[in-house]
Amino acid sequence: MQAFIFLAPGFEEIEAITVIDVLRRAEIEVTTVSIPDEDDDEFWVEGAHGINVFSDIDFEYADFETGDLLILPGGQPGTKNLNTHKGLKKLLKEYYLQSKCIAAICAAPLILGELGLLKGKRATCYPGYEAQLTGAEITDKPVVVDGNIITANGVGAALQFSLAIVEKFKGAEMAQGLAKKMMIR
């Protein structure tokens, strides 16, 4: 199982690092992919709160063909930076058409909404972005899994979001076992 998480300048650090940590605990291979600004180093990405993360690979050099899951952390201007990347948007559409899984948290579900990937799906997002989830049935739940789309509403849902991904790919028993080991109630 191969997951890719995208780090653009201004990404929400807790939403990204929590997912990376929990998925790796579940023995899911996670590759961090940088989407740098023109002026940035291709591997170092600064989060919304000034935390710099060294990514595994730059978007331009990554091979996404063998992947099973794309993950979009939120944060601002991270979501805006993800949303302006044409290559990422093309990749999201390709994964969707192949019925591969896409997960987005906080403001990032707006990218899926604007691409039309949420039509007829239940979804959630950070309050204030609901209008951009075009065609979605909006819920106020912290995490929503609908087919191959997983959405969450923000930082406070990062652990639940991560465990929902684990459950989707490794089963409920694995997700519950991790939650117990991590003292998540």
C-alpha positions in Angstrom: 0.0 0.0 0.0 1.5 3.3 -1.1 0.2 6.7 0.0 1.4 10.2 -1.1 0.9 13.3 1.1 1.5 16.7 -0.5 3.3 19.5 1.3 2.9 23.0 -0.2 4.2 26.1 1.5 1.7 27.0 4.3 0.5 23.4 4.9 -1.1 22.7 8.3 1.7 20.9 10.2 -0.5 18.9 12.6 -2.7 17.6 9.8 0.3 16.4 7.8 2.6 15.0 10.4 -0.2 13.3 12.3 -1.3 11.4 9.2 2.3 10.5 8.3 3.0 9.2 11.8 -0.2 7.2 12.2 0.0 5.6 8.7 3.6 4.6 9.2 2.7 3.0 12.5 0.1 1.0 10.5 3.0 0.0 8.2 1.5 2.0 5.3 4.2 3.4 3.1 3.9 7.2 3.0 5.9 9.4 0.7 6.0 13.1 1.4 5.8 15.1 -1.8 6.9 18.7 -2.0 5.1 21.3 -4.1 7.6 24.2 -3.7 7.2 27.8 -4.6 9.4 29.1 -7.4 11.8 30.5 -4.8 11.9 27.5 -2.5 14.2 24.6 -2.1 12.6 21.6 -3.8 12.6 19.5 -0.7 12.2 21.8 2.3 8.7 23.0 2.8 7.7 25.6 5.5 4.3 25.0 7.1 1.7 27.5 8.2 3.3 27.9 11.6 6.9 28.1 10.6 7.8 24.4 10.9 10.1 23.3 8.1 9.7 19.7 6.8 12.1 17.9 4.5 10.1 16.0 2.0 10.9 12.7 0.5 10.6 13.8 -3.2 9.6 16.8 -5.3 6.3 16.5 -7.2 8.1 16.7 -10.6 10.2 13.5 -9.8 7.6 11.3 -8.2 6.1 8.2 -9.8 2.4 8.1 -8.8 1.4 5.1 -10.9 1.8 2.5 -8.1 0.1 4.6 -5.5 -3.2 3.8 -3.8 -3.9 7.0 -1.9 -3.4 10.8 -2.3 -3.6 12.9 0.9 -4.1 16.7 1.0 -3.5 18.5 4.3 -5.2 21.8 4.8 -3.9 25.1 6.2 -3.5 28.4 4.5 -1.9 29.3 2.3 -1.1 25.6 1.9 -4.5 24.7 0.4 -4.3 27.7 -2.0 -0.9 26.5 -3.1 -2.1 23.0 -3.7 -5.1 24.2 -5.6 -3.0 26.2 -8.0 -0.8 23.2 -8.9 -2.0 22.0 -12.3 -0.1 18.7 -12.1 -1.6 17.8 -8.7 -5.1 18.6 -10.0 -4.6 16.4 -13.0 -3.3 13.6 -10.7 -6.4 13.9 -8.4 -8.7 13.5 -11.4 -6.7 10.4 -12.6 -6.9 8.8 -9.2 -10.6 9.5 -8.9 -11.3 8.0 -12.4 -9.4 4.9 -11.4 -11.4 4.7 -8.1 -8.3 5.1 -6.1 -8.6 6.8 -2.7 -8.2 10.5 -2.0 -8.2 12.0 1.4 -8.4 15.8 2.3 -8.7 17.6 5.6 -9.6 21.1 6.7 -9.8 23.5 3.8 -8.3 21.0 1.3 -11.7 19.3 0.4 -12.4 22.5 -1.5 -9.9 21.3 -4.1 -11.9 18.1 -4.6 -15.2 20.1 -4.7 -13.9 22.5 -7.4 -12.7 19.5 -9.5 -16.2 18.0 -9.2 -15.0 14.9 -7.3 -17.5 15.3 -4.5 -20.7 15.2 -6.6 -23.1 12.9 -4.9 -20.7 12.3 -2.0 -21.0 13.1 1.7 -18.2 15.3 2.8 -17.0 17.7 5.5 -14.5 20.6 5.7 -13.3 23.5 7.8 -16.3 25.8 8.5 -16.6 28.5 5.8 -15.5 26.4 2.8 -18.8 24.4 2.4 -19.9 26.4 -0.7 -16.8 25.2 -2.5 -17.7 21.5 -2.0 -19.6 21.5 -5.3 -22.2 18.8 -5.4 -21.4 17.3 -2.0 -23.9 16.5 0.8 -22.2 18.5 3.5 -22.1 17.0 7.0 -20.9 18.5 10.3 -19.1 15.3 11.3 -15.4 15.6 12.0 -14.5 12.7 9.5 -16.5 11.4 6.6 -15.7 8.3 4.5 -17.8 8.0 1.3 -16.5 5.4 -1.1 -13.0 6.4 -2.2 -13.2 9.9 -0.7 -12.2 10.6 2.9 -12.7 14.2 4.3 -12.1 15.8 7.7 -12.9 19.2 9.1 -9.6 20.3 10.7 -6.7 19.9 13.1 -8.9 18.5 15.9 -9.9 15.6 13.6 -6.4 14.8 12.5 -6.1 11.6 14.6 -9.6 10.4 13.6 -8.9 11.2 10.0 -5.6 9.2 10.1 -7.4 6.2 11.8 -10.2 6.3 9.1 -7.5 6.0 6.5 -5.9 3.1 8.4 -9.3 1.4 8.7 -10.0 1.8 5.0 -6.8 0.1 4.0 -5.8 -2.1 6.9 -9.2 -2.9 8.6 -11.0 -1.9 11.7 -9.0 -4.2 13.9 -5.7 -2.5 13.0 -7.2 1.0 13.4 -8.7 0.1 16.8 -5.4 -1.5 17.9 -3.5 1.6 17.0 -6.0 3.8 18.8 -5.6 1.7 21.9 -1.8 1.8 21.8 -1.8 5.5 21.2 -4.3 6.1 24.1 -7.0 7.6 21.8 -10.4 7.4 23.3 
